[in-house]
C-alpha cells in the first residue's frame, strides 16, 4: 500500500506557546509574570502595612517592616550579571532562572504560615518576608533579563507599560483581595491564598518556551547558537567573565547620560513612596478610615485606572516618544503633589480623599510607561539584562528608602507638608530631566 505524499512529508507539530514567535503571548506572559511579582508586594506593603497601622503600630515600626521586606530587591544588580553569565541550558537562555526562582519564591511564601499573630510577631513576619523577597528579587531579575532579550525594540513602549502595569495590578490584587481575606477569614487564609496564586502561575510559566527548540525540562547544556554573534552559549559562558560584566555594567551605569536621566527618575519614585505611605497613614490614623477601605479602594479603582493608563500610555509612548511622555508625566506629577497637598483641608471630604488614592495610582504606571523604554535604550550590548536589572534594583531601592523615610518623617511632619516637599523635589528633578533630554 502506497502512503500518500501529503502524509509522508507531513510537517512536525509546532508548539504554540513560544515567546519568540508570538507577540500576543509576549504581552500576556510578561503581564502575568509581573502580576505574580506584585501580589506578595501588595500583601506585605499595603494590606499588612495598613492592617498593622490600624492595630496601632507606629509609622516607624510599619516603615521599618516595609523596608526589611524590600531590602533584597535592591540586590538585583548582583543577580543580573550572574544570570547573564550562566545561560547555557537546553531549556533556554533565561527560562531556567525564571522557573527556578518562581518555585523557590513559592516555597518561601509557605514560611509566612508559621506566624500566628502578625501584630505581636512583626519582627518574625519581616524576617520571613525578607527570605521570600530574596527569591522574588532573583525572579524579577530573571524576568527582566528574559524581557530585554525577547522584546523587539518597536514593542518596548507598550510592553514595558504592560510589565509595570502588571506589577501594579498584582499589588492591587494583593492589597484589595488579601486585605479582605485578612479581615474576614484571618491571616493564615490570606497567606495561603497568596501562596496558591504563586504556585498556579509558576505552573503556567513551565509550559512557556523561549524558542521552539527549547526543552521543557533538561539538566544538560545547550549546543545551539545564541544571539551573541557566532558563539555557542557554552563558548559565551567561557569567554565572558563576571568581572568583565561588572566592569562594563559600572561604566554604562555611571555614564553622564545615564546619570542625568536616571537620578531624576529615582527622585520621583522615592517621593511617590514617601507620600503615598504618609497619605495612607493619615487616612487611617488621623481621619479614622478602616484599613480595608484604604486597601480595597487602592486595589479596585486603582486596578481599573492602572489598566487604562498602561493601555493608553504605552501607545502614546510608542507614537510620540518616551522622552516627551516622561517630561509630561513628571510635570503633571509635580503639579499634583503641590495642588493636592495645598487642598489638604478638604481631605475630610470623602470624595476628595478617594480621588487622591486613585490619583496616586495613576502616577506610577504613567511615569513608568515613559521611563522604562528609555532605560532599555540606555542598556549596553551584552550586559543589557544586567543593566536593566540594575536600574530596576535601584528603583526598588528608591521605593524601600521612601517607605523608611516616610515613617521617620511622619514623626515630625504632617502628610501635607511631606507632600509639598515631594512636589518641590519632583519639580527640581524635572529641570534636570529637561536638560538631559535636550542633549539626547
C-alpha positions in Angstrom: 0.0 0.0 0.0 1.4 3.4 -1.0 1.4 6.2 1.6 0.0 9.4 0.2 2.7 12.1 -0.3 0.8 14.6 1.9 1.2 12.2 4.8 4.7 11.0 4.2 6.0 14.6 4.1 3.8 16.0 6.9 5.3 18.8 9.0 6.3 18.3 12.6 3.9 19.7 15.1 4.6 23.3 16.1 4.4 24.2 19.8 2.2 27.3 20.1 3.5 28.8 23.4 6.8 30.2 22.2 7.7 33.8 23.2 10.0 34.5 20.2 7.2 33.6 17.8 4.1 35.3 19.3 3.6 38.9 20.2 0.3 38.2 21.9 2.0 35.6 24.1 4.7 38.1 25.0 2.2 40.7 26.1 0.2 38.1 28.1 3.3 36.4 29.6 5.2 39.4 30.8 2.0 41.0 32.2 1.1 38.0 34.4 4.8 37.4 35.4 4.8 40.9 36.8 1.4 40.4 38.4 2.9 37.4 40.1 5.7 39.7 41.5 3.2 42.3 42.6 0.9 40.1 44.6 3.3 39.5 47.6 4.3 43.1 47.5 0.7 44.3 47.7 0.0 41.9 50.6 3.1 43.0 52.6 3.4 46.7 51.8 -0.3 47.6 51.6 -2.7 45.0 53.1 -0.4 44.1 56.0 1.1 47.5 56.4 -2.4 49.1 56.6 -3.5 46.3 59.0 -0.6 46.9 61.3 -1.2 50.7 61.2 -4.9 50.2 62.1 -3.8 48.0 65.0 -1.9 50.9 66.5 1.7 50.2 65.5 3.7 53.4 65.0 4.7 54.6 61.5 8.4 53.9 62.4 7.6 50.2 63.0 5.5 49.8 59.9 8.0 51.7 57.8 10.8 49.6 59.1 8.8 46.4 58.3 8.3 47.7 54.7 12.0 48.5 54.4 13.0 45.0 55.6 10.6 43.4 53.1 12.1 45.4 50.3 15.8 45.3 51.0 16.5 42.1 48.9 15.0 43.8 45.9 18.0 46.3 45.9 20.3 43.3 45.4 19.2 42.7 41.8 22.3 44.3 40.5 24.1 41.2 41.9 21.8 38.7 40.3 21.8 40.3 36.9 25.5 39.6 36.0 25.2 36.0 37.3 22.1 35.4 35.1 23.9 36.9 32.1 27.0 34.8 32.8 25.2 31.4 33.2 22.6 30.9 30.5 23.7 27.7 28.8 20.7 25.4 29.3 18.8 23.3 26.8 15.6 24.8 28.5 16.5 28.2 27.1 18.7 31.2 28.0 16.6 32.7 30.7 13.7 30.3 31.3 15.5 28.0 33.8 16.2 31.0 36.0 12.6 32.2 35.8 11.1 28.8 36.7 13.6 28.0 39.5 13.2 31.4 41.2 9.4 31.3 40.9 9.4 27.9 42.5 11.7 28.9 45.3 9.6 32.1 45.9 6.5 29.9 46.3 8.2 27.6 48.8 9.5 30.6 50.8 6.0 32.1 50.9 4.8 29.0 52.8 7.0 30.1 55.7 4.6 33.0 56.3 2.2 30.4 57.7 4.5 30.0 60.7 3.4 33.4 62.0 0.4 33.2 64.4 -0.1 36.9 65.1 1.4 39.4 62.7 1.0 42.3 65.3 2.9 40.5 68.1 5.3 38.8 65.7 6.0 41.7 63.3 9.8 41.1 63.5 9.4 37.4 62.6 7.0 38.3 59.9 9.6 40.8 58.4 12.3 38.1 58.5 10.2 35.6 56.6 9.1 38.1 54.0 12.8 39.1 53.7 13.7 35.5 52.8 10.8 35.3 50.3 11.9 38.6 48.8 15.4 37.2 48.1 14.0 34.6 45.8 11.4 37.1 44.4 14.2 39.5 43.5 16.0 36.8 41.6 12.7 36.1 39.9 12.4 39.8 39.0 15.9 39.9 37.7 15.5 36.8 35.5 12.2 38.1 34.1 13.8 41.4 33.3 16.6 39.6 31.5 14.1 37.5 29.6 12.2 40.6 28.6 15.0 42.6 27.3 16.4 39.7 25.3 13.0 38.8 23.8 11.1 42.1 23.2 11.6 43.7 19.8 12.5 47.4 20.1 9.3 48.5 18.3 7.2 46.9 21.1 9.1 48.2 24.1 6.8 51.2 24.9 3.7 49.1 25.1 5.4 46.0 26.5 7.1 47.9 29.4 3.7 49.5 30.1 2.2 46.1 30.5 5.2 44.9 32.6 5.0 47.8 35.1 1.2 47.8 34.9 1.2 44.0 35.6 3.3 44.6 38.7 0.9 47.4 39.9 -2.2 45.2 39.2 -0.5 42.5 41.2 0.0 45.0 44.0 -3.7 45.9 43.7 -4.8 42.3 43.9 -2.5 41.7 46.9 -3.8 44.8 48.5 -7.6 44.5 47.9 -8.3 40.8 47.8 -5.9 39.7 50.5 -6.9 42.6 52.7 -10.5 41.4 52.6 -9.4 37.8 53.3 -7.2 39.1 56.2 -10.1 40.8 57.9 -12.8 38.2 57.1 -11.0 34.9 57.2 -7.8 35.6 59.1 -4.1 35.9 58.5 -3.4 32.3 57.6 -6.2 32.2 55.0 -4.8 35.3 53.3 -1.2 34.0 53.4 -2.2 30.6 52.0 -4.2 32.2 49.2 -1.2 34.2 48.2 1.0 31.0 48.1 -1.6 29.2 45.9 -1.6 32.1 43.5 2.1 31.9 43.2 2.0 28.2 42.6 -0.6 28.3 39.9 1.3 31.0 38.0 4.6 29.1 38.3 2.9 26.1 36.7 1.7 28.3 33.8 5.3 29.5 33.3 6.6 26.0 32.9 4.7 25.5 29.7 6.0 28.6 28.0 9.2 28.4 25.9 11.6 31.0 24.7 12.3 29.2 21.4 10.7 26.3 19.6 13.7 24.0 20.0 14.0 24.5 23.8 13.3 21.5 26.0 10.6 21.6 28.7 13.0 20.2 31.3 16.6 19.3 31.0 19.7 19.4 33.1 22.0 19.4 30.0 23.7 22.4 28.4 22.6 23.8 25.1 24.7 23.5 21.9 22.6 25.8 19.8 23.8 29.3 18.8 22.6 32.3 20.7 22.3 36.0 19.9 25.9 36.8 20.5 27.4 36.6 17.0 28.8 33.1 16.2 29.4 31.9 19.7 27.6 28.9 21.2 26.2 29.5 24.7 28.9 27.4 26.3 31.6 29.4 24.4 30.0 32.6 25.6 29.9 31.4 29.2 33.6 30.6 29.0 34.7 33.8 27.2 32.8 36.4 29.2 33.9 36.7 32.8 31.7 38.1 35.6 34.4 40.6 36.3 34.1 41.9 32.7 30.3 42.1 33.1 30.5 44.1 36.3 33.2 46.5 34.8 31.1 47.1 31.6 28.0 47.4 33.7 29.6 50.0 36.0 30.8 52.1 33.1 27.4 52.1 31.4 25.5 52.9 34.6 27.8 55.8 35.5 27.9 57.4 32.1 26.8 61.1 32.1 23.7 60.4 30.0 22.6 57.6 32.3 23.1 59.6 35.5 21.3 62.7 34.2 18.3 60.7 33.2 18.2 58.1 35.9 18.8 60.2 39.1 15.6 62.3 38.5 13.7 59.1 38.0 14.9 57.8 41.4 13.9 61.1 43.0 10.4 60.7 41.6 10.0 57.0 42.7 11.3 57.9 46.2 8.9 60.8 46.5 6.0 58.6 45.3 6.8 56.1 48.1 7.3 58.7 50.8 3.9 60.5 50.2 1.7 57.5 49.4 2.7 55.8 52.7 2.2 59.1 54.6 -1.2 59.7 53.0 -2.5 56.1 53.8 -1.4 56.6 57.5 -3.1 60.0 57.6 -6.4 58.5 56.3 -6.3 55.6 58.8 -4.9 57.3 62.0 -6.0 60.9 61.5 -9.3 60.7 59.6 -10.4 57.3 61.0 -10.7 55.3 57.8 -10.7 51.5 58.1 -7.6 49.9 56.8 -9.7 47.6 54.5 -11.3 50.7 52.9 -7.9 52.1 52.0 -6.6 48.8 50.7 -9.7 47.8 48.8 -10.0 51.2 47.2 -6.4 51.1 46.1 -6.9 47.6 44.7 -10.2 48.1 42.9 -10.4 51.6 41.4 -6.6 51.6 41.3 -6.5 48.5 39.1 -9.1 49.8 36.7 -7.2 53.1 36.4 -3.9 51.3 36.0 -5.1 49.1 33.1 -6.5 52.2 31.3 -3.3 54.1 31.8 -1.0 51.4 30.6 -3.0 50.8 27.5 -3.2 54.4 26.5 0.3 55.4 27.8 2.0 52.5 26.0 0.5 53.6 22.7 1.4 57.2 23.3 5.0 56.3 24.3 5.4 54.4 21.0 3.9 57.2 18.9 5.3 60.4 20.4 8.4 59.0 22.0 9.1 58.1 25.6 11.1 61.3 26.2 8.2 63.6 25.6 5.9 61.5 27.7 8.4 61.4 30.5 8.6 65.2 30.7 4.8 65.5 30.6 4.3 62.9 33.4 7.0 64.4 35.6 5.4 67.9 35.2 1.9 66.5 35.8 3.2 64.7 39.0 4.8 67.8 40.4 1.6 69.8 39.8 -0.5 67.1 41.5 1.8 66.9 44.5 1.7 70.7 45.1 -2.0 71.2 44.3 -3.5 68.2 46.1 -1.5 68.9 49.3 -2.4 72.6 49.2 -6.0 71.3 49.3 -5.4 69.2 52.4 -8.1 71.0 54.5 -10.6 69.3 52.1 -9.3 65.8 52.7 -12.0 65.3 55.2 -14.4 65.2 52.2 -14.6 61.5 51.3 -14.8 62.3 47.5 -11.6 64.4 47.6 -9.8 61.8 49.7 -10.8 58.9 47.4 -9.8 60.9 44.4 -6.3 61.3 46.0 -6.0 57.5 46.4 -6.9 56.9 42.7 -4.8 59.8 41.5 -1.6 58.3 43.1 -2.5 55.0 41.5 -2.2 56.8 38.1 1.2 58.3 38.7 3.4 55.3 38.9 2.2 53.4 35.8 2.0 56.6 33.8 5.5 57.6 34.7 6.9 54.0 34.2 5.4 53.8 30.7 7.7 56.6 29.8 10.9 55.8 31.7 11.2 52.0 31.1 11.7 52.2 27.3 14.3 55.0 27.9 16.2 52.8 30.4 16.1 49.9 28.0 17.6 52.1 25.3 20.5 53.1 27.7 21.5 49.4 28.2 24.8 48.4 26.7 25.0 45.3 24.4 25.9 42.0 26.0 25.1 43.4 29.5 21.7 44.6 28.7 20.0 42.1 31.1 22.3 43.1 33.9 22.0 46.8 33.3 18.2 46.9 33.1 18.0 44.7 36.2 20.4 47.1 38.0 18.1 50.0 37.0 15.1 48.1 38.4 17.0 47.3 41.6 17.7 51.0 42.2 14.0 51.8 41.5 13.1 49.2 44.1 15.7 50.6 46.5 14.1 54.1 46.0 10.7 52.6 47.0 12.3 51.0 50.1 14.1 54.1 51.1 10.9 56.1 50.5 8.9 53.8 52.8 11.5 54.1 55.5 12.0 57.8 55.2 8.2 58.3 55.3 8.0 56.5 58.6 10.7 58.7 60.1 9.3 61.9 58.5 5.8 61.3 59.9 7.2 61.6 63.4 8.0 65.3 62.8 5.9 66.5 59.8 2.3 66.2 58.6 1.3 64.4 55.4 0.6 67.7 53.6 4.0 69.1 54.5 5.6 65.9 53.3 3.6 66.0 50.0 4.5 69.6 49.2 8.2 68.9 49.9 7.9 65.9 47.5 6.4 68.2 44.9 9.3 70.6 45.1 11.8 67.8 44.7 10.0 66.4 41.7 9.9 69.8 40.2 13.7 70.1 40.6 14.1 66.6 39.0 12.1 67.8 36.1 14.5 70.6 35.4 17.4 68.1 35.3 15.4 65.8 33.0 14.7 68.7 30.6 18.5 69.3 30.4 19.3 65.6 29.8 16.6 65.1 27.2 17.7 68.2 25.3 21.2 66.6 24.9 20.0 63.3 23.5 
